[in-house]
Amino acid sequence: MSTMTVSKQPAATLPSAPQLPILSLPLSINAPLPTNPYEVFIQTYNSPTAMIKAYDTHRRTRNREREVMLNASGEVTPDPILKGLVLDSQAPEFDPRNCITIWCRPTKQVVQLVQQVQSMLRSVEPEVWLMPSDNLHMTALEILHSVGDDAVEVGLQLLKPHLNTLLAPRPAPVLVKPILSFDQSALALSFLPEDSVVGDDGNWYTYHHYRLDLYNIVQKAGVRVESRYQVPSAHVTIARFVKPLAGSMQQWLAKLDEINEWLDGDGGKNVRWVVGDERGSECRCGRIWYGGGWSEHIGYSIQQSDDEPEKVWREY
């Protein structure tokens, strides 16, 4: 399936578009800024072992709960906006949801793994929509979501002076041990943070620490972070539904179990994603839900940077 072209133009109000909530301007420099939720999590799970366990418990518990729900309903939930875009030939403006996010792009090794898993999914469900390889991403921080284009413009004006720092290479967190996470509407590869030691002082720095740092920089820019959630998750969405299942739910769930057994064994054991390797992080804006939108700014990869990552981040 070809990659969708996503417009940067303001969202139109289309009669046939699903009616989803579009938030009004949420930005207020005078409003008090909330406590960083990533800091609370790190204080709660204050050792590498505890944090990794929290991440793994979250994703496996969620999978078990969703499996029960899918078995009970026997149905998936097709995405009405994606269906309109890819099956009904709607214009890009059919999706009215604009966002500002920080994306991390997967390495070639992770992309190849995604393609293998996508092929396995297609073998049992040929109509499932697969995220194009060029659009694959991990959202490190959702700054604004489901807003109008005016809110994006206001947010970017505040963020622009800080984008170089926000997207600078940093102590590189590492993600490992991918499994397939799923629910009624989508599937993703989810990873665990590795116990990454940074510098001679022996401090540990994980993907969750990275998200904490991003959040702090955005707050200093005067933008109130409007994330939908701050769960312990590091995931790349790889597939969504645009149609009901062609086969049975039992066949579908059996395939998901088979994929996860493979990932827990040989499939995922040598996968190691150094975040910021090969491609720098991006400030991605617009209609990004399916990998589209535009990159307002792209940071350097680890290999491209001449700066010492620890120095850039600790002095900010």
Backbone as CSV, one residue per row, in Angstrom:
resi,resn,N_x,N_y,N_z,CA_x,CA_y,CA_z,C_x,C_y,C_z
1,MET,0.841,-1.184,0.000,0.000,0.000,0.000,0.876,1.233,0.000
2,SER,0.525,2.219,-0.814,1.368,3.403,-0.944,1.201,4.316,0.262
3,THR,2.225,5.135,0.499,2.206,6.079,1.609,1.237,7.208,1.313
4,MET,0.428,7.586,2.300,-0.495,8.688,2.115,0.251,10.002,2.107
5,THR,-0.193,10.941,1.288,0.296,12.303,1.321,-0.613,13.101,2.232
6,VAL,-0.060,13.692,3.259,-0.866,14.395,4.243,-0.632,15.885,4.114
7,SER,-1.712,16.622,3.965,-1.635,18.053,3.733,-1.275,18.808,4.996
8,LYS,-0.616,19.965,4.811,-0.325,20.858,5.940,-1.406,21.928,6.071
9,GLN,-2.431,21.869,5.234,-3.462,22.880,5.250,-4.389,22.690,6.447
10,PRO,-5.093,23.774,6.857,-6.023,23.657,7.980,-7.095,22.619,7.707
11,ALA,-7.572,21.997,8.797,-8.605,20.977,8.661,-9.911,21.606,8.231
12,ALA,-10.576,20.960,7.279,-11.883,21.407,6.849,-12.955,20.666,7.641
13,THR,-14.127,21.285,7.758,-15.247,20.620,8.395,-16.037,19.909,7.309
14,LEU,-15.900,18.611,7.226,-16.544,17.842,6.183,-17.756,17.124,6.758
15,PRO,-18.884,17.175,6.077,-20.082,16.549,6.610,-19.929,15.061,6.866
16,SER,-19.098,14.380,6.046,-18.986,12.939,6.173,-17.905,12.507,7.165
17,ALA,-17.157,13.452,7.701,-16.074,13.094,8.624,-16.639,12.706,9.979
18,PRO,-16.053,11.683,10.619,-16.480,11.334,11.978,-16.306,12.533,12.914
19,GLN,-17.278,12.752,13.773,-17.240,13.899,14.659,-16.396,13.578,15.886
20,LEU,-15.174,14.071,15.890,-14.256,13.847,16.995,-13.998,15.169,17.695
21,PRO,-13.704,15.122,18.996,-13.470,16.382,19.714,-12.190,17.058,19.238
22,ILE,-12.281,18.307,18.871,-11.116,19.107,18.506,-10.963,20.153,19.596
23,LEU,-9.831,20.132,20.244,-9.618,21.007,21.386,-9.376,22.435,20.941
24,SER,-9.868,23.381,21.724,-9.559,24.779,21.482,-8.161,25.069,21.998
25,LEU,-7.712,26.299,21.834,-6.352,26.640,22.247,-6.110,26.273,23.704
26,PRO,-5.165,25.345,23.973,-4.922,24.932,25.350,-3.725,25.623,25.974
27,LEU,-3.187,26.626,25.295,-1.918,27.191,25.731,-2.153,28.443,26.578
28,SER,-1.576,28.451,27.749,-1.676,29.622,28.604,-0.378,29.777,29.373
29,ILE,0.345,30.840,29.082,1.624,31.049,29.743,1.421,31.330,31.233
30,ASN,0.256,31.907,31.588,0.004,32.272,32.973,-0.489,31.111,33.823
31,ALA,-0.967,30.039,33.186,-1.494,28.907,33.953,-0.343,28.160,34.614
32,PRO,-0.556,27.663,35.831,0.505,26.895,36.496,0.797,25.612,35.749
33,LEU,2.075,25.256,35.641,2.470,24.052,34.923,2.450,22.864,35.876
34,PRO,1.966,21.719,35.398,1.843,20.561,36.284,3.190,19.928,36.596
35,THR,3.198,19.077,37.610,4.386,18.303,37.945,4.708,17.332,36.819
36,ASN,5.980,17.167,36.529,6.390,16.261,35.461,6.004,14.825,35.829
37,PRO,5.089,14.200,35.087,4.639,12.845,35.448,5.724,11.797,35.273
38,TYR,6.682,12.056,34.391,7.773,11.101,34.202,8.699,11.080,35.416
39,GLU,8.837,12.227,36.069,9.641,12.287,37.288,8.984,11.476,38.404
40,VAL,7.667,11.578,38.501,6.936,10.805,39.513,7.146,9.316,39.282
41,PHE,7.093,8.899,38.032,7.275,7.480,37.717,8.682,7.015,38.088
42,ILE,9.690,7.812,37.751,11.073,7.436,38.048,11.308,7.377,39.556
43,GLN,10.686,8.287,40.303,10.818,8.251,41.758,10.154,7.005,42.344
44,THR,9.075,6.562,41.703,8.357,5.375,42.181,9.125,4.103,41.860
45,TYR,9.629,4.020,40.625,10.392,2.843,40.187,11.847,3.274,40.050
46,ASN,12.518,3.404,41.203,13.796,4.122,41.261,15.015,3.212,41.151
47,SER,14.883,2.139,40.398,16.036,1.314,40.065,15.803,0.738,38.675
48,PRO,16.861,0.405,37.955,16.673,-0.177,36.616,15.770,-1.406,36.638
49,THR,15.966,-2.278,37.604,15.167,-3.501,37.685,13.691,-3.184,37.880
50,ALA,13.388,-2.248,38.765,11.990,-1.897,39.031,11.337,-1.253,37.815
51,MET,12.074,-0.378,37.121,11.499,0.287,35.966,11.224,-0.709,34.837
52,ILE,12.187,-1.578,34.552,12.004,-2.557,33.482,10.822,-3.466,33.799
53,LYS,10.699,-3.872,35.050,9.573,-4.721,35.450,8.249,-3.981,35.263
54,ALA,8.215,-2.694,35.597,6.984,-1.915,35.442,6.574,-1.834,33.976
55,TYR,7.533,-1.588,33.100,7.240,-1.543,31.664,6.703,-2.895,31.183
56,ASP,7.376,-3.967,31.566,6.983,-5.286,31.068,5.630,-5.707,31.639
57,THR,5.408,-5.438,32.920,4.121,-5.779,33.528,2.983,-5.032,32.845
58,HIS,3.206,-3.767,32.540,2.168,-2.970,31.886,1.774,-3.568,30.540
59,ARG,2.754,-3.865,29.703,2.409,-4.311,28.353,1.809,-5.718,28.348
60,ARG,2.293,-6.594,29.201,1.765,-7.964,29.214,0.385,-8.024,29.877
61,THR,0.179,-7.226,30.915,-1.149,-7.151,31.532,-2.162,-6.589,30.544
62,ARG,-1.758,-5.550,29.836,-2.651,-4.952,28.842,-3.011,-5.962,27.758
63,ASN,-2.042,-6.725,27.274,-2.332,-7.737,26.261,-3.332,-8.777,26.767
64,ARG,-3.147,-9.233,27.991,-4.079,-10.224,28.542,-5.494,-9.651,28.632
65,GLU,-5.602,-8.415,29.081,-6.922,-7.783,29.198,-7.567,-7.606,27.831
66,ARG,-6.792,-7.188,26.844,-7.354,-6.987,25.499,-7.729,-8.313,24.850
67,GLU,-6.983,-9.359,25.147,-7.324,-10.667,24.595,-8.677,-11.137,25.126
68,VAL,-8.928,-10.908,26.407,-10.224,-11.261,26.983,-11.335,-10.463,26.306
69,MET,-11.114,-9.171,26.105,-12.114,-8.321,25.472,-12.385,-8.750,24.036
70,LEU,-11.328,-9.077,23.291,-11.503,-9.496,21.900,-12.225,-10.837,21.819
71,ASN,-11.888,-11.735,22.710,-12.583,-13.025,22.733,-14.062,-12.841,23.036
72,ALA,-14.361,-11.924,23.952,-15.750,-11.712,24.353,-16.572,-11.066,23.239
73,SER,-15.993,-10.093,22.550,-16.739,-9.379,21.506,-16.703,-10.091,20.159
74,GLY,-15.569,-10.768,19.885,-15.411,-11.423,18.594,-15.192,-10.459,17.444
75,GLU,-14.963,-9.175,17.769,-14.854,-8.163,16.723,-13.712,-7.193,17.006
76,VAL,-13.139,-6.659,15.925,-12.196,-5.557,16.035,-12.944,-4.259,15.762
77,THR,-12.260,-3.135,15.959,-12.886,-1.823,15.758,-12.155,-1.072,14.654
78,PRO,-12.662,-1.100,13.421,-12.005,-0.354,12.345,-11.955,1.138,12.645
79,ASP,-10.874,1.766,12.219,-10.661,3.198,12.413,-11.460,3.952,11.345
80,PRO,-12.490,4.732,11.720,-13.339,5.365,10.703,-12.621,6.417,9.863
81,ILE,-11.675,7.141,10.461,-10.961,8.162,9.684,-9.984,7.503,8.723
82,LEU,-9.239,6.513,9.191,-8.310,5.816,8.303,-9.073,5.123,7.175
83,LYS,-10.209,4.538,7.488,-11.037,3.919,6.451,-11.418,4.945,5.400
84,GLY,-11.821,6.136,5.843,-12.182,7.177,4.884,-11.032,7.565,3.985
85,LEU,-9.825,7.618,4.551,-8.660,8.042,3.776,-8.188,6.973,2.797
86,VAL,-8.143,5.711,3.228,-7.519,4.687,2.385,-8.511,3.867,1.576
87,LEU,-9.760,3.807,2.011,-10.748,3.011,1.276,-11.768,3.866,0.540
88,ASP,-12.099,5.025,1.099,-13.146,5.861,0.515,-12.607,7.073,-0.229
89,SER,-11.281,7.156,-0.360,-10.621,8.222,-1.143,-10.977,9.626,-0.659
90,GLN,-11.116,9.772,0.651,-11.350,11.100,1.192,-10.076,11.941,1.115
91,ALA,-10.266,13.264,1.058,-9.129,14.190,1.061,-8.440,14.162,2.424
92,PRO,-7.160,14.566,2.494,-6.454,14.570,3.776,-7.185,15.342,4.866
93,GLU,-7.921,16.390,4.481,-8.629,17.201,5.467,-9.756,16.445,6.156
94,PHE,-10.061,15.234,5.678,-11.052,14.381,6.343,-10.626,14.078,7.783
95,ASP,-9.315,14.077,8.011,-8.784,13.927,9.370,-8.573,15.321,9.940
96,PRO,-9.399,15.745,10.912,-9.290,17.118,11.422,-8.292,17.284,12.558
97,ARG,-7.613,16.208,12.980,-6.814,16.226,14.208,-5.371,16.649,13.939
98,ASN,-5.016,17.807,14.430,-3.642,18.285,14.335,-2.915,18.060,15.660
99,CYS,-1.617,17.844,15.575,-0.823,17.534,16.767,0.546,18.195,16.677
100,ILE,1.228,18.272,17.805,2.666,18.550,17.873,3.277,17.446,18.726
101,THR,4.285,16.776,18.191,4.897,15.657,18.907,6.407,15.662,18.703
102,ILE,7.078,14.859,19.501,8.486,14.538,19.270,8.550,13.074,18.879
103,TRP,9.076,12.827,17.687,9.183,11.469,17.154,10.619,10.963,17.221
104,CYS,10.748,9.668,17.462,12.009,8.950,17.285,11.800,7.939,16.162
105,ARG,12.698,7.932,15.208,12.572,7.028,14.071,13.312,5.717,14.346
106,PRO,12.717,4.583,13.982,13.379,3.302,14.213,14.605,3.110,13.332
107,THR,15.537,2.324,13.816,16.730,1.983,13.048,16.373,0.960,11.964
108,LYS,17.302,0.714,11.076,17.065,-0.254,10.002,16.744,-1.635,10.571
109,GLN,17.413,-2.011,11.652,17.146,-3.318,12.255,15.697,-3.408,12.736
110,VAL,15.203,-2.342,13.370,13.833,-2.343,13.872,12.842,-2.322,12.712
111,VAL,13.123,-1.554,11.673,12.240,-1.520,10.504,12.128,-2.911,9.882
112,GLN,13.247,-3.605,9.760,13.214,-4.960,9.191,12.392,-5.901,10.062
113,LEU,12.491,-5.748,11.381,11.684,-6.575,12.275,10.205,-6.262,12.088
114,VAL,9.862,-4.990,12.004,8.469,-4.601,11.781,7.943,-5.232,10.498
115,GLN,8.725,-5.172,9.444,8.286,-5.741,8.172,8.033,-7.246,8.285
116,GLN,8.864,-7.944,9.043,8.649,-9.373,9.259,7.334,-9.620,9.989
117,VAL,7.091,-8.850,11.042,5.862,-9.027,11.818,4.646,-8.650,10.972
118,GLN,4.752,-7.582,10.202,3.639,-7.189,9.336,3.304,-8.290,8.327
119,SER,4.320,-8.932,7.791,4.095,-10.033,6.857,3.359,-11.183,7.543
120,MET,3.716,-11.459,8.799,3.024,-12.505,9.550,1.555,-12.147,9.772
121,LEU,1.291,-10.877,10.083,-0.085,-10.434,10.284,-0.900,-10.566,9.000
122,ARG,-0.314,-10.159,7.892,-1.003,-10.230,6.608,-1.285,-11.672,6.195
123,SER,-0.470,-12.615,6.657,-0.668,-14.010,6.255,-1.986,-14.569,6.780
124,VAL,-2.487,-14.019,7.867,-3.753,-14.502,8.420,-4.883,-13.491,8.217
125,GLU,-4.543,-12.222,8.010,-5.564,-11.181,7.834,-5.119,-10.227,6.735
126,PRO,-5.411,-10.574,5.458,-4.864,-9.810,4.328,-5.363,-8.375,4.218
127,GLU,-6.461,-8.026,4.910,-7.006,-6.671,4.786,-6.547,-5.722,5.883
128,VAL,-5.724,-6.198,6.822,-5.259,-5.292,7.875,-4.380,-4.212,7.247
129,TRP,-4.534,-2.957,7.709,-3.738,-1.854,7.166,-2.389,-1.816,7.862
130,LEU,-1.332,-1.746,7.075,0.026,-1.748,7.616,0.642,-0.361,7.506
131,MET,1.223,0.098,8.596,1.926,1.379,8.574,3.088,1.285,7.594
132,PRO,3.148,2.186,6.592,4.277,2.160,5.652,5.611,2.337,6.375
133,SER,6.624,1.670,5.879,7.932,1.700,6.552,8.458,3.117,6.720
134,ASP,8.250,3.979,5.729,8.747,5.350,5.817,8.023,6.171,6.881
135,ASN,6.863,5.707,7.324,6.076,6.451,8.300,6.233,5.930,9.726
136,LEU,6.983,4.860,9.911,7.132,4.274,11.241,7.788,5.273,12.198
137,HIS,7.296,5.290,13.418,7.817,6.245,14.404,7.416,5.825,15.805
138,MET,8.137,6.338,16.778,7.781,6.206,18.180,7.587,7.607,18.738
139,THR,6.428,7.854,19.338,6.150,9.169,19.902,6.773,9.253,21.288
140,ALA,7.873,9.989,21.395,8.533,10.157,22.687,7.767,11.132,23.576
141,LEU,7.169,12.156,22.957,6.367,13.105,23.724,5.267,13.660,22.834
142,GLU,4.052,13.506,23.292,2.897,14.125,22.638,2.668,15.454,23.336
143,ILE,2.922,16.546,22.624,2.831,17.878,23.229,1.400,18.407,23.129
144,LEU,0.844,18.390,21.938,-0.556,18.737,21.708,-1.176,17.654,20.837
145,HIS,-2.438,17.380,21.048,-3.116,16.396,20.206,-4.549,16.833,19.924
146,SER,-5.039,16.444,18.766,-6.437,16.660,18.381,-6.844,18.126,18.498
147,VAL,-5.994,19.010,18.006,-6.278,20.443,18.060,-6.430,20.989,16.649
148,GLY,-6.930,22.210,16.569,-6.994,22.894,15.288,-5.640,23.430,14.884
149,ASP,-5.552,23.860,13.627,-4.263,24.347,13.128,-3.813,25.606,13.853
150,ASP,-4.755,26.380,14.418,-4.373,27.599,15.138,-3.579,27.271,16.395
151,ALA,-3.971,26.200,17.092,-3.243,25.806,18.291,-1.840,25.331,17.955
152,VAL,-1.685,24.658,16.816,-0.357,24.223,16.382,0.531,25.428,16.111
153,GLU,-0.003,26.426,15.445,0.784,27.616,15.140,1.228,28.334,16.412
154,VAL,0.337,28.462,17.391,0.693,29.125,18.642,1.754,28.319,19.389
155,GLY,1.551,26.999,19.437,2.519,26.148,20.132,3.890,26.210,19.503
156,LEU,3.939,26.202,18.176,5.230,26.234,17.497,5.958,27.553,17.717
157,GLN,5.226,28.648,17.788,5.885,29.922,18.035,6.616,29.910,19.376
158,LEU,6.045,29.246,20.366,6.695,29.138,21.665,7.849,28.139,21.641
159,LEU,7.693,27.072,20.860,8.685,26.001,20.855,9.906,26.297,19.984
160,LYS,9.735,27.060,18.926,10.807,27.219,17.945,12.153,27.638,18.543
161,PRO,12.202,28.571,19.492,13.521,28.939,20.050,14.192,27.800,20.815
162,HIS,13.448,26.760,21.137,13.970,25.673,21.957,14.186,24.379,21.167
163,LEU,13.870,24.386,19.869,13.896,23.133,19.117,15.296,22.553,18.983
164,ASN,16.308,23.400,18.828,17.671,22.860,18.715,18.053,22.069,19.964
165,THR,17.713,22.609,21.125,18.012,21.897,22.365,17.116,20.687,22.534
166,LEU,15.841,20.850,22.211,14.883,19.759,22.365,15.281,18.540,21.543
167,LEU,15.851,18.780,20.373,16.181,17.685,19.457,17.672,17.378,19.393
168,ALA,18.450,17.969,20.302,19.886,17.688,20.322,20.137,16.240,20.720
169,PRO,21.181,15.617,20.158,21.544,14.272,20.635,21.805,14.301,22.132
170,ARG,21.401,13.243,22.803,21.484,13.181,24.254,22.118,11.864,24.661
171,PRO,22.316,11.640,25.943,22.755,10.302,26.336,21.766,9.289,25.774
172,ALA,22.232,8.425,24.898,21.335,7.622,24.069,20.671,6.500,24.864
173,PRO,19.347,6.591,25.081,18.670,5.474,25.726,18.581,4.288,24.780
174,VAL,18.466,3.103,25.334,18.441,1.875,24.539,17.152,1.120,24.840
175,LEU,16.521,0.592,23.789,15.300,-0.192,23.909,15.552,-1.609,23.416
176,VAL,14.988,-2.574,24.133,15.241,-3.987,23.827,13.949,-4.791,24.024
177,LYS,14.015,-6.083,23.714,12.981,-7.090,23.985,11.594,-6.691,23.479
178,PRO,11.449,-6.520,22.167,10.141,-6.152,21.619,9.136,-7.301,21.694
179,ILE,7.885,-6.946,21.945,6.780,-7.881,21.768,5.665,-7.139,21.030
180,LEU,4.687,-7.891,20.560,3.549,-7.319,19.859,2.472,-6.959,20.874
181,SER,2.128,-5.682,20.935,1.022,-5.234,21.773,-0.184,-4.981,20.878
182,PHE,-1.381,-5.222,21.399,-2.561,-5.149,20.534,-3.795,-4.779,21.334
183,ASP,-4.792,-4.262,20.605,-6.127,-4.056,21.159,-7.129,-4.169,20.020
184,GLN,-8.318,-3.605,20.197,-9.361,-3.757,19.192,-9.093,-2.964,17.923
185,SER,-8.226,-1.942,17.999,-8.074,-1.037,16.867,-6.697,-1.025,16.220
186,ALA,-5.652,-1.450,16.942,-4.301,-1.291,16.402,-3.342,-2.304,17.005
187,LEU,-2.159,-2.398,16.368,-1.092,-3.262,16.857,0.213,-2.480,16.828
188,ALA,1.086,-2.792,17.783,2.360,-2.079,17.886,3.431,-3.018,18.390
189,LEU,4.679,-2.699,18.045,5.805,-3.344,18.707,6.159,-2.503,19.920
190,SER,6.160,-3.114,21.094,6.516,-2.377,22.308,7.818,-2.922,22.874
191,PHE,8.622,-2.022,23.420,9.974,-2.323,23.861,10.125,-2.068,25.358
192,LEU,11.211,-2.622,25.900,11.593,-2.350,27.278,12.837,-1.459,27.298
193,PRO,12.932,-0.572,28.285,14.176,0.194,28.427,15.297,-0.718,28.909
194,GLU,16.478,-0.455,28.403,17.658,-1.160,28.890,18.282,-0.342,30.002
195,ASP,18.944,-1.000,30.921,19.672,-0.311,31.991,20.914,0.330,31.378
196,SER,20.759,1.552,30.878,21.841,2.231,30.178,22.631,3.105,31.145
197,VAL,23.890,2.843,31.297,24.746,3.631,32.174,25.387,4.746,31.365
198,VAL,25.332,5.966,31.902,25.848,7.135,31.193,26.975,7.762,31.996
199,GLY,28.119,7.935,31.373,29.205,8.676,31.990,29.948,7.913,33.074
200,ASP,31.002,8.548,33.597,31.845,7.920,34.608,31.190,7.880,35.985
201,ASP,30.131,8.680,36.181,29.500,8.700,37.497,28.570,7.514,37.705
202,GLY,28.354,6.710,36.659,27.537,5.509,36.801,26.044,5.757,36.831
203,ASN,25.601,6.974,36.508,24.170,7.259,36.484,23.484,6.455,35.383
204,TRP,22.273,6.005,35.671,21.526,5.283,34.648,20.559,6.231,33.954
205,TYR,20.402,6.023,32.663,19.586,6.918,31.837,18.809,6.058,30.845
206,THR,17.488,6.012,31.036,16.638,5.165,30.204,15.780,6.018,29.277
207,TYR,14.995,5.341,28.474,14.034,6.014,27.607,13.057,6.861,28.432
208,HIS,12.719,6.415,29.619,11.808,7.178,30.465,12.477,8.463,30.962
209,HIS,13.781,8.402,31.260,14.520,9.622,31.604,14.538,10.601,30.417
210,TYR,14.690,10.056,29.236,14.679,10.894,28.030,13.344,11.626,27.903
211,ARG,12.252,10.916,28.132,10.938,11.546,28.046,10.773,12.616,29.126
212,LEU,11.313,12.368,30.303,11.301,13.365,31.370,12.015,14.636,30.916
213,ASP,13.172,14.478,30.291,13.933,15.643,29.831,13.176,16.420,28.762
214,LEU,12.571,15.712,27.820,11.779,16.383,26.789,10.652,17.202,27.416
215,TYR,9.967,16.591,28.352,8.855,17.260,29.019,9.336,18.547,29.694
216,ASN,10.469,18.481,30.385,10.976,19.659,31.089,11.319,20.794,30.125
217,ILE,11.916,20.456,28.997,12.286,21.496,28.031,11.037,22.156,27.445
218,VAL,10.022,21.358,27.125,8.776,21.915,26.595,8.112,22.818,27.625
219,GLN,8.126,22.405,28.891,7.555,23.240,29.940,8.304,24.569,30.058
220,LYS,9.639,24.514,29.950,10.420,25.757,30.017,10.111,26.687,28.850
221,ALA,9.673,26.104,27.746,9.292,26.916,26.589,7.949,27.609,26.806
222,GLY,7.268,27.267,27.885,5.976,27.884,28.176,4.796,27.160,27.584
223,VAL,5.018,25.955,27.080,3.935,25.178,26.484,3.472,24.125,27.479
224,ARG,2.204,24.101,27.743,1.626,23.104,28.641,1.442,21.796,27.875
225,VAL,2.118,20.753,28.303,2.049,19.470,27.613,0.655,18.870,27.791
226,GLU,0.032,18.532,26.663,-1.338,18.011,26.688,-1.368,16.558,26.221
227,SER,-0.499,15.730,26.742,-0.479,14.317,26.372,-1.753,13.629,26.828
228,ARG,-2.181,12.629,26.045,-3.345,11.837,26.455,-2.991,10.903,27.604
229,TYR,-1.746,10.478,27.660,-1.348,9.528,28.696,0.167,9.574,28.855
230,GLN,0.640,9.127,30.011,2.080,8.996,30.264,2.369,7.583,30.762
231,VAL,1.821,6.603,30.094,1.997,5.224,30.548,3.438,4.768,30.328
232,PRO,3.879,3.751,31.067,5.226,3.213,30.810,5.225,2.407,29.524
233,SER,5.398,3.088,28.410,5.313,2.415,27.122,6.298,3.025,26.143
234,ALA,6.930,2.176,25.366,7.800,2.603,24.264,7.394,1.755,23.067
235,HIS,6.565,2.313,22.191,5.986,1.476,21.144,5.970,2.170,19.789
236,VAL,5.947,1.341,18.758,5.839,1.782,17.372,4.588,1.128,16.789
237,THR,3.595,1.929,16.447,2.378,1.381,15.845,2.699,0.836,14.462
238,ILE,2.264,-0.396,14.185,2.624,-1.046,12.923,1.416,-1.425,12.071
239,ALA,0.213,-1.442,12.652,-0.958,-1.858,11.883,-2.229,-1.341,12.545
240,ARG,-3.253,-1.133,11.729,-4.572,-0.727,12.200,-5.635,-1.463,11.373
241,PHE,-6.867,-1.374,11.823,-7.964,-2.011,11.108,-8.774,-0.973,10.335
242,VAL,-9.084,-1.289,9.090,-10.009,-0.479,8.296,-11.242,-1.290,7.913
243,LYS,-11.222,-2.591,8.199,-12.344,-3.485,7.935,-12.476,-4.471,9.090
244,PRO,-13.643,-5.084,9.229,-13.754,-6.189,10.197,-12.833,-7.335,9.790
245,LEU,-12.550,-8.211,10.735,-11.725,-9.383,10.428,-12.385,-10.232,9.354
246,ALA,-11.578,-10.682,8.409,-12.093,-11.602,7.393,-12.209,-13.014,7.947
247,GLY,-11.269,-13.397,8.802,-11.288,-14.712,9.419,-11.887,-14.665,10.809
248,SER,-11.653,-15.707,11.570,-12.216,-15.785,12.919,-11.303,-15.090,13.925
249,MET,-11.902,-14.690,15.039,-11.122,-14.085,16.111,-10.135,-15.090,16.684
250,GLN,-10.521,-16.359,16.741,-9.629,-17.391,17.261,-8.364,-17.508,16.413
251,GLN,-8.521,-17.457,15.101,-7.364,-17.503,14.205,-6.465,-16.287,14.425
252,TRP,-7.087,-15.141,14.575,-6.337,-13.896,14.754,-5.528,-13.926,16.048
253,LEU,-6.175,-14.277,17.146,-5.487,-14.299,18.431,-4.415,-15.382,18.475
254,ALA,-4.660,-16.497,17.802,-3.639,-17.548,17.740,-2.397,-17.051,17.010
255,LYS,-2.587,-16.259,15.962,-1.444,-15.697,15.226,-0.687,-14.698,16.096
256,LEU,-1.400,-13.882,16.851,-0.729,-12.924,17.733,0.094,-13.652,18.791
257,ASP,-0.454,-14.713,19.353,0.307,-15.508,20.323,1.542,-16.125,19.679
258,GLU,1.391,-16.602,18.458,2.523,-17.208,17.739,3.629,-16.180,17.499
259,ILE,3.235,-14.982,17.103,4.225,-13.924,16.859,4.961,-13.580,18.143
260,ASN,4.239,-13.485,19.237,4.888,-13.119,20.498,5.788,-14.226,21.032
261,GLU,5.428,-15.457,20.791,6.338,-16.547,21.163,7.634,-16.439,20.371
262,TRP,7.523,-16.098,19.102,8.705,-15.936,18.248,9.547,-14.746,18.710
263,LEU,8.878,-13.621,19.047,9.615,-12.441,19.500,10.288,-12.682,20.847
264,ASP,9.608,-13.389,21.743,10.200,-13.706,23.044,11.383,-14.662,22.908
265,GLY,11.439,-15.378,21.784,12.540,-16.303,21.535,13.558,-15.701,20.593
266,ASP,13.766,-16.350,19.453,14.808,-15.915,18.519,14.497,-14.599,17.824
267,GLY,13.217,-14.309,17.597,12.858,-13.135,16.798,13.325,-11.818,17.367
268,GLY,13.268,-11.674,18.692,13.584,-10.382,19.280,14.813,-10.327,20.153
269,LYS,15.483,-11.459,20.330,16.550,-11.493,21.342,17.761,-10.638,20.975
270,ASN,18.033,-10.425,19.695,19.209,-9.646,19.303,18.859,-8.219,18.874
271,VAL,17.603,-7.833,19.074,17.182,-6.486,18.680,17.597,-5.494,19.765
272,ARG,18.284,-4.453,19.343,18.749,-3.427,20.291,18.667,-2.069,19.593
273,TRP,17.735,-1.270,20.021,17.465,0.027,19.390,18.094,1.126,20.225
274,VAL,19.176,1.700,19.719,19.790,2.869,20.345,19.053,4.093,19.803
275,VAL,18.261,4.728,20.655,17.417,5.831,20.213,18.293,7.017,19.787
276,GLY,18.093,7.477,18.571,18.925,8.539,18.011,20.004,8.016,17.096
277,ASP,20.110,6.692,16.988,21.057,6.092,16.055,20.476,6.180,14.653
278,GLU,21.315,6.515,13.682,20.988,6.588,12.252,20.179,7.829,11.872
279,ARG,19.160,8.196,12.699,18.337,9.372,12.386,18.059,10.146,13.663
280,GLY,18.089,11.462,13.541,17.795,12.295,14.695,16.306,12.353,15.000
281,SER,15.980,12.824,16.189,14.583,13.000,16.576,13.963,14.146,15.794
282,GLU,12.639,14.159,15.718,11.926,15.155,14.924,10.815,15.805,15.743
283,CYS,10.603,17.090,15.509,9.387,17.741,15.961,8.394,17.607,14.819
284,ARG,7.428,16.738,14.996,6.490,16.391,13.924,5.130,17.015,14.213
285,CYS,4.535,17.643,13.208,3.316,18.427,13.398,2.271,18.082,12.345
286,GLY,1.046,18.466,12.652,-0.032,18.302,11.686,-0.816,17.023,11.904
287,ARG,-1.248,16.441,10.789,-2.073,15.222,10.824,-1.136,14.010,10.836
288,ILE,-0.737,13.619,11.998,0.362,12.656,12.128,-0.091,11.264,12.544
289,TRP,-1.376,11.062,12.736,-1.853,9.822,13.339,-1.421,8.573,12.568
290,TYR,-1.277,8.695,11.267,-0.919,7.536,10.447,0.467,7.694,9.819
291,GLY,1.280,8.545,10.452,2.650,8.714,9.995,2.869,9.917,9.116
292,GLY,1.832,10.720,8.901,1.943,11.875,8.014,2.381,13.128,8.753
293,GLY,1.864,14.275,8.293,2.244,15.555,8.866,3.522,16.094,8.262
294,TRP,4.153,17.028,8.966,5.408,17.594,8.478,6.403,17.712,9.629
295,SER,7.669,17.722,9.294,8.730,17.875,10.299,9.108,19.341,10.402
296,GLU,8.776,19.942,11.523,9.127,21.344,11.747,10.629,21.488,11.939
297,HIS,11.244,20.484,12.557,12.693,20.517,12.783,13.170,19.089,13.014
298,ILE,14.344,18.768,12.485,14.937,17.440,12.656,16.300,17.602,13.305
299,GLY,16.525,16.870,14.373,17.802,16.943,15.067,18.857,16.066,14.421
300,TYR,20.073,16.217,14.877,21.165,15.385,14.386,21.084,13.987,14.996
301,SER,21.539,13.019,14.241,21.701,11.683,14.796,22.932,11.670,15.705
302,ILE,23.101,10.600,16.448,24.265,10.463,17.318,25.547,10.573,16.505
303,GLN,25.554,9.960,15.320,26.767,9.954,14.494,27.093,11.333,13.936
304,GLN,26.068,12.182,13.725,26.287,13.491,13.099,26.738,14.554,14.088
305,SER,26.500,14.334,15.367,26.728,15.383,16.353,28.196,15.489,16.743
306,ASP,28.659,16.732,16.873,30.010,16.992,17.374,29.992,17.336,18.861
307,ASP,28.774,17.505,19.412,28.650,17.895,20.813,28.675,16.676,21.722
308,GLU,29.038,16.917,22.950,28.977,15.868,23.963,27.544,15.824,24.499
309,PRO,26.796,14.734,24.259,25.378,14.714,24.622,25.103,15.063,26.075
310,GLU,25.883,14.527,27.020,25.621,14.818,28.414,25.727,16.309,28.704
311,LYS,26.701,16.982,28.060,26.928,18.396,28.314,25.740,19.218,27.803
312,VAL,25.238,18.897,26.616,24.134,19.663,26.045,22.914,19.600,26.960
313,TRP,22.595,18.418,27.449,21.369,18.246,28.226,21.531,18.733,29.658
314,ARG,22.662,18.504,30.280,22.801,18.862,31.698,22.967,20.360,31.914
315,GLU,23.365,21.083,30.882,23.529,22.526,31.037,22.248,23.283,30.721
316,TYR,21.258,22.578,30.194,20.038,23.293,29.809,19.190,23.631,31.031
